[in-house]
Amino acid sequence: MNRIGIGEFYFEEEGKKIMLDIIKRNAISEGKYCREFEKEFAEYIGTKNAVICNSGTSALMLVLQALKYHSKYKIPEGKKVIMPALTYIATANSIATTNFEPVFIDINKDDFCINTELLKEHIEGIDDIKEYAGIMPVHLMGYPAEMNKINKIAEKNGLIVIEDSAEAHGSIYDGKRTGNLSFAGCFSFYLAHNIQVGEVGMITTNDEELTDKCNRLKGNGRLCYCNVDEIHSGKCTHQMNEFHPRYLHDMIGYNFKSMEYQGAIGTVQMKKIKWLLRQRQENVKKLNEGLEELNGSSLILPKHSEEISYLGYPLVVIDEKISRNDIAQELVKKEIENRPIFNSIPTQQPAYEKYRKEYQGKVNTAEYIGNNGIYIGCHQYLKEEEIEYMIKSIKEIFGK
Ligand SMILES: Cc1ncc(COP(=O)(O)O)c(C=O)c1O
């Protein structure tokens, strides 16, 4: 049996053809394929617009940075942004590196998303809500956060909601896709994610000004993002400025632009999205059926739903005789790649050490999942015999 990865990626015929087209046209910078990918992804998510950038982390940072310049919000640096205590570190890093202040709320044990009861309690206990800019829920492992409750709390308190949907391409909540349930959604197309490009990110939004600001901030805050032909043919509306509009900057930004081959791979992935999400859901179902006898005694198995876009197959180890780390090692011995379901950022991440004391005892579920959560692959290329092998191997580890 070959090693069973968290995710696999194949170019397949169409991918190869499209890459060849890019090579033939010597087109490497963002161009028609990136625009196509943006258009198709926005349509799929259900938003008016999408902005491609070079990673999911960049997508989050661009939205946060744009809020400082957005005419409706003008959020000053230093304000607080509420997020779940357990997620991939990029959520917290995007807040910290744009000079906002992360505030951590504990998570639910069953879907790893922000606990909305604790969120409500936290907000009710705030003396000065003006210290807060917004809430950044994360749809972790593809499970949608409780957006209706989050949006209600946010609306009541004048907070902006930005979805970290990096792991949830195509997940549905209350009839809508995640990334279309708030001011903006941010996606990652990292290799091990549900839709894979390698390294690329996307912002989805219905807000025109945010779209414009993100498009400009990803080019170092330049005045316009017209392509060179448009500028030279006089189509760019900034033509009359004293300086070349590409070299005049009215916001402090980053270089978070993507490349044409990334957009091209994205367009190929979009054609397969329905199939690949269905495969992942089917695989979760099969794994659940095969492991049912361990459910509730040794492991907590994931909820199966045709509305969840699964990043992986998440398990919580509840067997007291064997630890999550031992299981991880046993799986590696059996050539089954696995990862922890992240950990509690304020109390288990060295980079966020300064929050440890403040959050001790306040994020117990995040710590529990940090110590006991693990995931393996459920990707679209898994073969029947690999799924059977995974089931057999996990049962063996638990002596079944
Ligand atoms: C929840 C979450 N947010 C943000 C990111 C950042 O995405 P990227 O790795 O593309 O920067 C990831 C990536 O794994 C993620 O899982």
The ligand as an SDF file (V2000), in Angstrom:
LIG
                    3D

 16 16  0  0  0  0  0  0  0  0999 V2000
   -8.4260   28.2100    8.8350 C   0  0  0  0  0  0  0  0  0  0  0  0
   -7.3250   28.7200    7.9660 C   0  0  0  0  0  0  0  0  0  0  0  0
   -7.1740   30.0290    7.8080 N   0  0  0  0  0  0  0  0  0  0  0  0
   -6.2280   30.5460    7.0080 C   0  0  0  0  0  0  0  0  0  0  0  0
   -5.3500   29.7360    6.3350 C   0  0  0  0  0  0  0  0  0  0  0  0
   -4.2580   30.3480    5.5350 C   0  0  0  0  0  0  0  0  0  0  0  0
   -4.2060   29.9510    4.2060 O   0  0  0  0  0  0  0  0  0  0  0  0
   -2.8140   29.8790    3.4180 P   0  0  0  0  0  0  0  0  0  0  0  0
   -2.0680   28.6920    3.9180 O   0  0  0  0  0  0  0  0  0  0  0  0
   -3.2240   29.7520    1.9960 O   0  0  0  0  0  0  0  0  0  0  0  0
   -2.1030   31.1390    3.6970 O   0  0  0  0  0  0  0  0  0  0  0  0
   -5.4640   28.3490    6.4490 C   0  0  0  0  0  0  0  0  0  0  0  0
   -4.5420   27.4620    5.7410 C   0  0  0  0  0  0  0  0  0  0  0  0
   -4.4080   26.3000    5.9600 O   0  0  0  0  0  0  0  0  0  0  0  0
   -6.4670   27.8180    7.2990 C   0  0  0  0  0  0  0  0  0  0  0  0
   -6.6040   26.5050    7.4680 O   0  0  0  0  0  0  0  0  0  0  0  0
  1  2  1  0
  2  3  1  0
  2 15  2  0
  3  4  2  0
  4  5  1  0
  5  6  1  0
  5 12  2  0
  6  7  1  0
  7  8  1  0
  8  9  2  0
  8 10  1  0
  8 11  1  0
 12 13  1  0
 12 15  1  0
 13 14  2  0
 15 16  1  0
M  END
$$$$
